[in-house]
Amino acid sequence: MSIAVIEVSRQSVIHNVEYLKKIAPNSQLVAVIKANAYSHGIEEIAQLLADKVDYFGVSRLAEAIQLRNTGINTPIVALEGFFPHDDMWDLINFNVQPAIHSKWQIDVLQSSPLEKQIITWFKIDTGMHRLGFCLDEAKEEFYRLANCSVVCKPINIMSHFSSADDLTSKQTLKQIECFDQFIASIDDKSLIGKCSIAASGGTLAWPMAQRDVVRPGIALYGVSPFDAPIADLKPAMTFKSELIAVRKHKQGESVGYGQTWCCEQDTQLGVVAMGYGDGYPRSIPQNTPVLINGRKVPIVGRVSMDMIVVDLGIDSLEKPGDEVIFWGPDLPVEEIAKHTGISAYELITRLTSRAKIHYIR
């Protein structure tokens, strides 16, 4: 039995979906469950939400195939499209809707031997400058895609914000304007399907960007895309372990690799079964808090592969077996992100398979 646990509240995930639907009542919802559903378990989350969302969003075709092999019939959007060495027949056989972001993909579709049509999402680059067609070429490439016999019409259109988490930035408004300019440039409006530009940040903070379809990811799991938690979202994950030893520690003694921390006074240290082997970053700085018996105590010394040491204080009553929470509803991961400089996205998605997922109702 693993001692490092990712405890997931199913009810919190459902609550978050219902909340997102409430604030985007006129939009369909893509539940983004890439990266093992942000470490919440892709198969379990897909089963939980299959009848509650309109689409699932994944990054790789392999994730879509995994869902289909577990009996998921909900439409699936492959947000990075298909890759040069992917089997095109998988798009048909597993009913996957790819994002089309590059000329080479259209070239492949033009010469494709596929016998059935596929639903596609034409991606334009409105300012992220990562994937998608620039505006000066987008119209031509859109019509080229529309002329592919294997492509179902109308064609859905999508983009992605670069700064939706910055409410003071003008970039999001510029991207919305670029998106609308492209839509207006298409003369044959019958070719335009559903439009989508808002992920978590856009859905929560930019209602004018919600459009036909929203694509929340991190917000599904109760984590804010902004700097601070959002009261109406419920964190679904509690990442925790337990004390395996409590030791008396004398003033002036160090602890851990490199002797990076020395005790300024007599204290008691707790050793926790958690480390970067479980996905808790080695770069976590000293004094990052954890929660034990309702009180915050600091990490001291370096995070090692399997263990972390915390300063319990001289009058500590903690004992081996006591629960240690690294983040959860009572210690938001956003707080840990702010303290460490590591984004909440990275903190929750880097967890390893050694930390076992346990679901609660």
WOSULNOR-V702575 format. One record per residue. N is the residue number from 1. RES is the residue in one letter. D_CENTER is the distance of its C-alpha to the mean C-alpha in Angstrom with 2 decimals. Layout:
n->N res->RES d_center->D_CENTER
n->N res->RES d_center->D_CENTER
//
This chain:
n->1 res->M d_center->26.62
n->2 res->S d_center->23.72
n->3 res->I d_center->24.16
n->4 res->A d_center->20.59
n->5 res->V d_center->18.64
n->6 res->I d_center->15.16
n->7 res->E d_center->16.55
n->8 res->V d_center->14.60
n->9 res->S d_center->16.31
n->10 res->R d_center->16.44
n->11 res->Q d_center->18.22
n->12 res->S d_center->15.64
n->13 res->V d_center->13.08
n->14 res->I d_center->16.07
n->15 res->H d_center->17.06
n->16 res->N d_center->13.86
n->17 res->V d_center->14.26
n->18 res->E d_center->17.88
n->19 res->Y d_center->17.38
n->20 res->L d_center->15.29
n->21 res->K d_center->18.04
n->22 res->K d_center->20.59
n->23 res->I d_center->19.59
n->24 res->A d_center->19.25
n->25 res->P d_center->22.19
n->26 res->N d_center->23.27
n->27 res->S d_center->20.09
n->28 res->Q d_center->18.74
n->29 res->L d_center->15.13
n->30 res->V d_center->12.65
n->31 res->A d_center->10.14
n->32 res->V d_center->7.18
n->33 res->I d_center->7.06
n->34 res->K d_center->6.75
n->35 res->A d_center->6.89
n->36 res->N d_center->8.81
n->37 res->A d_center->6.67
n->38 res->Y d_center->4.47
n->39 res->S d_center->8.25
n->40 res->H d_center->9.60
n->41 res->G d_center->11.59
n->42 res->I d_center->11.20
n->43 res->E d_center->14.91
n->44 res->E d_center->15.39
n->45 res->I d_center->12.68
n->46 res->A d_center->14.09
n->47 res->Q d_center->17.54
n->48 res->L d_center->16.87
n->49 res->L d_center->15.72
n->50 res->A d_center->17.86
n->51 res->D d_center->20.51
n->52 res->K d_center->18.52
n->53 res->V d_center->16.50
n->54 res->D d_center->17.93
n->55 res->Y d_center->15.57
n->56 res->F d_center->12.69
n->57 res->G d_center->10.58
n->58 res->V d_center->10.19
n->59 res->S d_center->10.54
n->60 res->R d_center->13.73
n->61 res->L d_center->16.80
n->62 res->A d_center->16.98
n->63 res->E d_center->13.96
n->64 res->A d_center->15.88
n->65 res->I d_center->19.04
n->66 res->Q d_center->17.70
n->67 res->L d_center->16.95
n->68 res->R d_center->20.37
n->69 res->N d_center->22.08
n->70 res->T d_center->21.05
n->71 res->G d_center->22.62
n->72 res->I d_center->19.85
n->73 res->N d_center->21.66
n->74 res->T d_center->19.23
n->75 res->P d_center->18.92
n->76 res->I d_center->16.16
n->77 res->V d_center->15.12
n->78 res->A d_center->14.50
n->79 res->L d_center->12.74
n->80 res->E d_center->14.41
n->81 res->G d_center->17.54
n->82 res->F d_center->19.91
n->83 res->F d_center->20.95
n->84 res->P d_center->24.59
n->85 res->H d_center->25.26
n->86 res->D d_center->23.55
n->87 res->D d_center->26.04
n->88 res->M d_center->26.38
n->89 res->W d_center->27.80
n->90 res->D d_center->24.49
n->91 res->L d_center->23.40
n->92 res->I d_center->26.45
n->93 res->N d_center->26.62
n->94 res->F d_center->23.10
n->95 res->N d_center->22.96
n->96 res->V d_center->19.96
n->97 res->Q d_center->19.63
n->98 res->P d_center->18.86
n->99 res->A d_center->18.06
n->100 res->I d_center->21.24
n->101 res->H d_center->20.92
n->102 res->S d_center->23.89
n->103 res->K d_center->27.62
n->104 res->W d_center->27.76
n->105 res->Q d_center->25.67
n->106 res->I d_center->28.25
n->107 res->D d_center->30.99
n->108 res->V d_center->29.73
n->109 res->L d_center->29.61
n->110 res->Q d_center->33.08
n->111 res->S d_center->34.56
n->112 res->S d_center->32.58
n->113 res->P d_center->34.73
n->114 res->L d_center->32.33
n->115 res->E d_center->34.47
n->116 res->K d_center->31.97
n->117 res->Q d_center->30.02
n->118 res->I d_center->26.26
n->119 res->I d_center->24.13
n->120 res->T d_center->22.43
n->121 res->W d_center->20.23
n->122 res->F d_center->22.01
n->123 res->K d_center->19.79
n->124 res->I d_center->21.55
n->125 res->D d_center->20.93
n->126 res->T d_center->21.55
n->127 res->G d_center->20.77
n->128 res->M d_center->17.58
n->129 res->H d_center->19.99
n->130 res->R d_center->17.66
n->131 res->L d_center->18.04
n->132 res->G d_center->20.37
n->133 res->F d_center->24.07
n->134 res->C d_center->25.78
n->135 res->L d_center->27.86
n->136 res->D d_center->31.12
n->137 res->E d_center->30.41
n->138 res->A d_center->28.04
n->139 res->K d_center->30.87
n->140 res->E d_center->32.80
n->141 res->E d_center->29.90
n->142 res->F d_center->28.91
n->143 res->Y d_center->32.48
n->144 res->R d_center->32.54
n->145 res->L d_center->29.56
n->146 res->A d_center->31.34
n->147 res->N d_center->34.41
n->148 res->C d_center->32.80
n->149 res->S d_center->34.40
n->150 res->V d_center->31.43
n->151 res->V d_center->29.12
n->152 res->C d_center->29.12
n->153 res->K d_center->30.06
n->154 res->P d_center->28.91
n->155 res->I d_center->25.97
n->156 res->N d_center->22.68
n->157 res->I d_center->21.62
n->158 res->M d_center->18.30
n->159 res->S d_center->17.21
n->160 res->H d_center->14.41
n->161 res->F d_center->14.90
n->162 res->S d_center->15.17
n->163 res->S d_center->15.97
n->164 res->A d_center->14.96
n->165 res->D d_center->14.17
n->166 res->D d_center->17.82
n->167 res->L d_center->20.04
n->168 res->T d_center->23.13
n->169 res->S d_center->22.36
n->170 res->K d_center->24.31
n->171 res->Q d_center->21.99
n->172 res->T d_center->20.07
n->173 res->L d_center->23.48
n->174 res->K d_center->24.66
n->175 res->Q d_center->21.84
n->176 res->I d_center->22.61
n->177 res->E d_center->26.23
n->178 res->C d_center->25.67
n->179 res->F d_center->23.79
n->180 res->D d_center->26.72
n->181 res->Q d_center->29.22
n->182 res->F d_center->28.02
n->183 res->I d_center->28.20
n->184 res->A d_center->31.68
n->185 res->S d_center->32.79
n->186 res->I d_center->32.55
n->187 res->D d_center->36.07
n->188 res->D d_center->35.54
n->189 res->K d_center->33.15
n->190 res->S d_center->33.43
n->191 res->L d_center->31.17
n->192 res->I d_center->28.24
n->193 res->G d_center->25.93
n->194 res->K d_center->22.85
n->195 res->C d_center->21.24
n->196 res->S d_center->17.60
n->197 res->I d_center->16.35
n->198 res->A d_center->14.13
n->199 res->A d_center->10.35
n->200 res->S d_center->9.41
n->201 res->G d_center->11.89
n->202 res->G d_center->14.38
n->203 res->T d_center->14.47
n->204 res->L d_center->15.14
n->205 res->A d_center->17.42
n->206 res->W d_center->18.97
n->207 res->P d_center->20.52
n->208 res->M d_center->22.62
n->209 res->A d_center->19.63
n->210 res->Q d_center->18.58
n->211 res->R d_center->21.03
n->212 res->D d_center->21.22
n->213 res->V d_center->17.59
n->214 res->V d_center->14.42
n->215 res->R d_center->10.91
n->216 res->P d_center->8.64
n->217 res->G d_center->4.94
n->218 res->I d_center->4.37
n->219 res->A d_center->8.12
n->220 res->L d_center->8.53
n->221 res->Y d_center->8.25
n->222 res->G d_center->10.63
n->223 res->V d_center->9.12
n->224 res->S d_center->10.64
n->225 res->P d_center->9.62
n->226 res->F d_center->13.23
n->227 res->D d_center->15.33
n->228 res->A d_center->16.37
n->229 res->P d_center->15.31
n->230 res->I d_center->16.04
n->231 res->A d_center->18.80
n->232 res->D d_center->18.16
n->233 res->L d_center->14.72
n->234 res->K d_center->15.08
n->235 res->P d_center->12.95
n->236 res->A d_center->12.56
n->237 res->M d_center->12.43
n->238 res->T d_center->15.54
n->239 res->F d_center->15.60
n->240 res->K d_center->19.32
n->241 res->S d_center->22.38
n->242 res->E d_center->26.06
n->243 res->L d_center->29.03
n->244 res->I d_center->31.16
n->245 res->A d_center->33.88
n->246 res->V d_center->35.39
n->247 res->R d_center->37.76
n->248 res->K d_center->40.30
n->249 res->H d_center->39.86
n->250 res->K d_center->42.65
n->251 res->Q d_center->42.72
n->252 res->G d_center->42.34
n->253 res->E d_center->40.61
n->254 res->S d_center->37.42
n->255 res->V d_center->34.57
n->256 res->G d_center->32.29
n->257 res->Y d_center->32.18
n->258 res->G d_center->33.83
n->259 res->Q d_center->35.34
n->260 res->T d_center->32.98
n->261 res->W d_center->33.71
n->262 res->C d_center->37.13
n->263 res->C d_center->37.97
n->264 res->E d_center->40.02
n->265 res->Q d_center->41.52
n->266 res->D d_center->41.94
n->267 res->T d_center->38.87
n->268 res->Q d_center->37.11
n->269 res->L d_center->34.04
n->270 res->G d_center->31.57
n->271 res->V d_center->30.07
n->272 res->V d_center->26.67
n->273 res->A d_center->25.50
n->274 res->M d_center->22.20
n->275 res->G d_center->21.49
n->276 res->Y d_center->19.59
n->277 res->G d_center->20.42
n->278 res->D d_center->18.00
n->279 res->G d_center->15.29
n->280 res->Y d_center->16.54
n->281 res->P d_center->17.21
n->282 res->R d_center->20.88
n->283 res->S d_center->20.80
n->284 res->I d_center->20.26
n->285 res->P d_center->23.37
n->286 res->Q d_center->26.16
n->287 res->N d_center->26.34
n->288 res->T d_center->22.65
n->289 res->P d_center->23.08
n->290 res->V d_center->22.52
n->291 res->L d_center->23.84
n->292 res->I d_center->26.87
n->293 res->N d_center->29.08
n->294 res->G d_center->27.83
n->295 res->R d_center->28.45
n->296 res->K d_center->26.49
n->297 res->V d_center->27.83
n->298 res->P d_center->27.03
n->299 res->I d_center->26.02
n->300 res->V d_center->28.98
n->301 res->G d_center->29.51
n->302 res->R d_center->27.07
n->303 res->V d_center->24.20
n->304 res->S d_center->25.53
n->305 res->M d_center->24.21
n->306 res->D d_center->25.05
n->307 res->M d_center->26.16
n->308 res->I d_center->25.67
n->309 res->V d_center->28.60
n->310 res->V d_center->28.70
n->311 res->D d_center->31.70
n->312 res->L d_center->32.83
n->313 res->G d_center->35.97
n->314 res->I d_center->39.61
n->315 res->D d_center->39.93
n->316 res->S d_center->36.90
n->317 res->L d_center->37.41
n->318 res->E d_center->34.25
n->319 res->K d_center->34.91
n->320 res->P d_center->33.33
n->321 res->G d_center->31.11
n->322 res->D d_center->29.75
n->323 res->E d_center->26.05
n->324 res->V d_center->23.91
n->325 res->I d_center->20.62
n->326 res->F d_center->18.27
n->327 res->W d_center->15.94
n->328 res->G d_center->15.88
n->329 res->P d_center->17.47
n->330 res->D d_center->20.45
n->331 res->L d_center->18.84
n->332 res->P d_center->15.66
n->333 res->V d_center->13.04
n->334 res->E d_center->13.55
n->335 res->E d_center->17.12
n->336 res->I d_center->16.41
n->337 res->A d_center->14.40
n->338 res->K d_center->17.46
n->339 res->H d_center->19.86
n->340 res->T d_center->18.58
n->341 res->G d_center->17.36
n->342 res->I d_center->14.15
n->343 res->S d_center->11.04
n->344 res->A d_center->9.06
n->345 res->Y d_center->5.88
n->346 res->E d_center->8.43
n->347 res->L d_center->10.10
n->348 res->I d_center->7.91
n->349 res->T d_center->6.79
n->350 res->R d_center->10.45
n->351 res->L d_center->12.16
n->352 res->T d_center->14.88
n->353 res->S d_center->16.67
n->354 res->R d_center->19.43
n->355 res->A d_center->17.54
n->356 res->K d_center->18.15
n->357 res->I d_center->16.26
n->358 res->H d_center->18.64
n->359 res->Y d_center->18.28
n->360 res->I d_center->20.33
n->361 res->R d_center->21.57
//
